[in-house]
């Protein structure tokens, strides 16, 4: 028990500093924008959607069905909202629990000695676990590992009680249930059933390859055959149900996620796929270089036989085969162990495994159960049972290392990554066990005390180095900036791109732009980076450059709806209404099939329709605007904030004098967002129009209360007061509005108009002048400025503004009339006019 507690404590202590870490990388989509975590979403949706909140049967779904992990996120969200501390705490506690269970599992194989302690400490401190523990989405791997070990331990209990107690089938039921739970945390959890079968055949029954079929076919081994058959049936059932639930279709991924899978060369695909397990093993053995992302060109394709990395592949598979042969071979020589002769693999020790005297002395023994089945025969055993042999443990270690990793090998289906460090969380159990049993075997074999000490301290030193590396790597996961900077040398395109997003959020605009350009230097066709750079340029009023990068993004990914959306907005603001209309229409027609994030796509499409409706609205085509708004309502996803859309629908109905419909949509807008200021203002105008003056004033005042710094609120209230002939109050509201929003033309222009109507001509002149400066080529602004100057007796300035207005709009009748009246006054006063 001490070994378990100490190992768990180390696993806990190494990751305590991650409790203060922020959300990083994939955490945003799986947690911050995942609608399945919100209380208003029915919790049953979790069992129909994938890990990222997309419907599992959708063509763009990753098919990553992990409902128990998502459910744990939802519980976190219910308790602490989006505070990352509680999410990290659960991850660290799960890792400590897995470490304790792994140490218990190792004790069954290695005994209650320091080698078990070594195995537990190695697992607790291994740096490859950092992504799974420090990255919140890695909880799927840690949770799957917890139930993986519980399932395996239940099966070991089933084996030891089989034929001796009826409870044995209770343990088998626990095996099946825990295996199912492990799979519902993450897909690879189902592989525990295959590992359990390996344990039963090669460890518990100690069979060698040549003995398997003859032993199983013997009638006395029906219990073994039944257990293996039930494991196979349950595993097949789980996989069948999993395949059916995801729509009987494999997921589809972009070529950047897994370049080898997209390669046209069979040779390149084959050589690369054979090499990748070698690279993964190296990360387990020497985790010197770690990265948050290994996609794109992080591991260059092996395109020829002459690539030197093929030597690594050959060495890896050769070593693997030798280890498998060592564990599975049938001994053909007679040897003596502890005074018992062993011939052809059979021993005069009631079937117990063979250990040398030194190995036995340095190994611990475990309590036996009342009776035991050995090769299908129920025997009475002594009160103390020998541990599995080194060969047995090697076979089990290899199965733990290889079988859970098989789903990530592209053997049965292509996966959406090149290397994923968190996928190695379960296989690392086999690795740690293999290193420990190897070190123990060497320790037993050598005779000199110096060499024994050297082996022991070398293993301990490896654990220390692993712990130090884990502590350093945890520092990289403290925040996104450090994480992405640490990945630049492995995956520069992805790292620079993500770093650009972080720098932009920190308002480091020039650094963010440099980061985006660095990302595009390494991979010029990344649609997301082209779009992000365009967005940065747009937000900094560099519209021509922004349009260029949006065009490139669309060329790289024609389904990128957000690029169409922002292109249309820029074109609309530039007055290119026909181009903007075509862009919005094209965006609205893009289907969401095979898209990575259909929810974000639908939001962009809805926004495109919203802006298209606004365009029609500004052109006076209210029926067309309503038609587009209704389409937007039909297409909008659950996470879309509809208050502005509903408010604009109300505005369109108002223009069409359909007041009941307008009131309905204004109320819908306020229901969807109770503090939506535009809806308060527009609904206040409707109430005033329908004679409900006191109610209208309440809504105007509420809008001001919601945001006292927004000049638009004062302007609308001022117009209401003006209509009520409360001129002095209206004038005060007009001045307040213009002071707060002195750069907003509409606010300043309307404020000037209200002041003029209140006969405060001097103040009106000031704001008409400001409005004309904001839009120097707007005829109405110049005409109104001329009119107020005319009224205030500044006749020559008035003439200049009238003339300028007529240059821009020569056929304006009002301006022509005002100019003639002005000339008459100037001639009577003897002033020189432009016509003379």
QUIBEL-V388813 format. One line per field, one symbol per residue. psi: psi as a letter, one per 40 degrees, with the letter a starting at -180 (. if undefined). A space follows every 10 residues. Layout:
# QUIBEL-V388813
psi->???
This chain:
# QUIBEL-V388813
psi->dddddddddd ddddedeede iiiibedddd ddehdeeide hhddddeeia deeihdeide ieeghgdddd ddddddddde bfhedddddd dddddddddd ddddddddde igaedddddd ddddehdeed ddddhdeedd dddddddddd ddddddddde ehedieeded dddddddddd dddedidede eddddddddd deddefiide edddddehde fddddddddd dddddddddd dddddeefhi iiiidddgdd dehehddddd dddddddddd dddddgfdhi iehfabfdhi iheidehded dddddddddd dddddddeih heihihhfeh hhhfeiifff eiihiidddd deiiiiiiid iihhfehhih iiehhiiiid dddddddddd dddeeddeee ddiiifidhh dddedddddd dddddddddd dddddidhdd dddddddddd dddddddddd ddddddedid dddddeeddd gddddddddd dddddefgdd dddddddddd ddgefhdddd ddddddddef fgdddddddd ddddddgeeg dddddddddd dddeegdddd dddddddeeh iehfidgddd dddddddddd ddddddddee gddddddddd ddddehideh hedddddddd dddddefgdd dddddddddd ddhdfhdddd ddddddddde egdddddddd ddddddgeeh dddddddddd dddefgdddd dddddddddd feehdddddd dddddddefg dddddddddd ddddgefhdd dddddddddd deegdddddd ddddddddgd ehdddddddd ddddddddef ihide.
